[in-house]
Amino acid sequence: MRVFVLLMGFPGVGKLTIANELRTLVSAKVIDNHWFNNPIFRLLDDDGMTPLPDGISEYTGRIRQVVLDAIVAYSPPSESFIFTQALVEGNEGSLRTFQQISGAAQQCSTPLIPIRLLCDEDELARRVSTPARRERLKSIDARASRQRSRRAQVFNPQHPFAADLDVTSKSAEASATAIQEHVMRVIAGDFGPPLQGSTSCHSYKFDPACPG
């Protein structure tokens, strides 16, 4: 069954690394957010530390929409996709991005499975400062990462198939396996163990102690 998986998380959490592990497990193509960002970032000589100009998301959003339109128009009906996006709760641009991807899924009559990748502040700051990230024009500002962890939250889509996964101490392989199991539960109509303390019957987190 075709699915669209959306991996959401702050910069440095490991979205692309996990996506590359997951794609072989669910037979999907990866659509990384830097596909849309980097053509614009290269024009700005982005250094990974200086804040980007206001309004830049309008331009990256246009590129994203063109890619999504092409997926809707030309991708085979059986082809699944994994999207990676750094989406923030309460941010209008993040909401628009989610709506773009959700809209493409609806046009393809394909279930969208949003996954919130969460990570401890210290571990996230360590990951984001890895020099190799600059090869893909990614942020390497550890201070900004800490401020983001303290002041913001990963976008919560309030979606029936959404799930949270804390990747602080998980390898990319283990994270991808957990996501695959959730995807399989969604496809089967069994969404797995409920989020502890949740009042919603459709809000879940991964519990490694529970059988897949």
N, C-alpha and C positions, 0 to 999 in steps of 0.2 A: 504494500500500500504506500502511496506517495505521501510524504510529509514535508513540512517546512519547519525546521528547528531553528529557533532564535536564541543564541547565546548572548546574554546581557551581563555586563559587569564593568567595573572601573578599569581604567588603563593599568596594565600589568598583571591582571588577575589570571591571564592565560587563555583568553578566549580562542585565539587562533591555534595555539598549541593543542588545546582540547578538541577543537573542531577538526584538525588534521587527524587526530586519533579516532574521532567519532565517525569520520566519513567512510572508513572501511567497514565499520560495524553496521552502518545503516545504509550503505551504498548511496551516498549523496555527494553532491558537489559543494564545495565551500565557497561562499561569497563573503569575503572579508571586508570590513568597513573601510580599510585603507585602500581598497580598490576605488572607492569614491573620493576619499580624502586626499590621497597623494598627488593626483594631478594638480590640485589647487595648492597643496602645501609646498610643492616644488616651486611654484611661481613666487611664493612668499619667502623663500629661503628659510623655512621653518627650522629652528635650532633645537626643538624639543623642550625648551625652557621658557621662552617668551610667550605670554598669552597671545592667542590668535585674535585677529581683528573681529570686532562685532559684525555679525551678518554673514560670516563665512559659511555658516551652515546652510544658508540659502543656496549657495553655489554647489556645495557637495550634495545637497538634497536633490538638485536637478539631475546630477549625474546618477544618483541612486535610482531616481524614478525612471530614467531611460533604461537602466539595467533591468529593473523590475518589469517594465513594459515588454522588454524583449523576452524575459522569462515567460510571461503570460502568453505572448504571441507565438513563440517558437520552441519552447522546451517540450520534449516528449511528455505525454500524460503520465508516464511511470517514473519520471525523474524527480528525485528528492533533492532538497537544498538545505544547507546549514548556513545561517547568517550570523555574523558577529557584529555587535554594536555596543558602544559605551553609552548607555542610556541612564539618565538621572531622574529621580522622582521629582515632580514639580517643575520640570523644565519643559517649556513649550516646544522647543526643537526636538527633544526626545520623544514627546508625545506624537509629533508629526511623523517622525521616523518610524515609530511603531505602527502608526496608522497606514503608512505607505506599505510596509511589509505585510501587515494584516490584510490590507486591501488586495494585494497581489495573491495572497493565499485564498481569499474568498473568490476572486476571479477564476482561480484554478480549481475551485471546489476541493481544496486541500486543507487538512487540519494543520493549524499553526500550533507549535509546542514551544512556548517561551520558557527559558531556563535562566534563573537569576544565579549567577556565580558570585559567591560571597567569599571574603577573605579578611583575615585579621590585619589590623593597621600596620603592624611591624613587618609582617611577611609581605604585604602588598608594597610597602615602601622599598623593601629589599628587591623585590622582583622588578619594580618599575625603573630602578636605577641601573639595570643591566645595560652595559654599553652597546651590546648587540642590537638592542631595540632601535637604535638610531638608523640602522641599515634600512629599516622600513618606515622611517620618518615618524617614529612613535615618541611620545612624551617620555622623558627620563628624569623628570623633576620629582625627587622624593619628598621634598617639602610640600609641594602642591598635593602630592598623593596623600600625605598625612592629613592635610587640611580637608581634603575631600572626604576622607574616611570619617572624620569627626563631624562634618557639617552636612553631609549629603547621604542619600540612600540610593541604591540601585533602583531603577524604575520598576514599579510594581504594576503590571498590566491588568490585574484583577481578571485574569483569563481562566476559563475552566480547566485548561490543560497545563497551566503554569506550575512550576516547581522551583524550589530553592535548593542549591547545593553549595555547602561550605567546602571550599577547595584549599583551605589553609594548610592542611597536612596531607592532602591527597595528591598523588601523582596524576599526570595528564591521562595516563592509561586507565587508572582507577576511576577518574572522573568521567571519562568517556564511557566506560562500562556501566556506571550508574545511570548516566543519561540514556544509554541504549535501553536499559531495562525499563526506564520510565516511558520511553517512546513505545516499547512493545506493549506496556500496560495500557497506554492510551489507545493504541490500535485495537487491542483486545477488549476495550471498554472497561478495564479494571485499573483504576488510577492509583492503586497501592495504598500504603499507610498514610493516614491523615496527619496533617500538621498538628503537633501537640498544642493544645490550647486554642485552636482555631474554632471559630463559630461557623465557618463556611465548609460545606461538604465538598467543595472543589478546590481547596487550598492545601497544598502538599509540600513536604520536604522529603529528602532522601534519608532513609534510616538504614545504615549498613547492617544493622542487626536483624532486619526483617528480610525474609526470603523474597527473591525477585518475582 
